[in-house]
Amino acid sequence: MSSIFSKIAAGEIPCYKAAEDSKHLAFLDIAPVAKGHVLVIPKKETDYIFDLPDNELGELMSFAKKVAKALIKVCPAPKIGMSVIGLDVPHAHIHLVPIHGVADIDFGKEKLHLPEEEMKALADSIFAEFRKL
């Protein structure tokens, strides 16, 4: 059975696409802990990130680095925090979150609820910056 992220990668479920290449996809988290919270996935479904072959893990991290560089231009912050948890969805993924302090990447806090128009504009802006890199 395909994960929700595999269905998003296949275009079966819509998302706010922030970046994409032939092997990876980045999209806005619909329940973000901060404005600009992005999920980065390999399009190939693998449950646990550390089960990815070394070359695929390296490619995923390189893609995430490029997304983070685009993200920080759109959502200025001192750093882009990165977290790999992997419990909610059985598909390897990386959380990228603009942070000003450690509390900004607390997944236990109340999630933001941004309007659809703002989410779409944010994703489009990140993708535009990604394409420049």
Buried (B, 14 or more C-beta within 10 A) or exposed (E): EEBBBBBBBEEEEEBBBBBBEEBBBBBBBBEBBBBBBBBBBBBBBBEEBEEBEEEBBEBBBEBBBBBBBBBBBBBEBEBBBBBEEBEEBBBBBBBBBBBEEEEBBEEEEEEBEBEEEEBBBBBBBBBEBBEEE
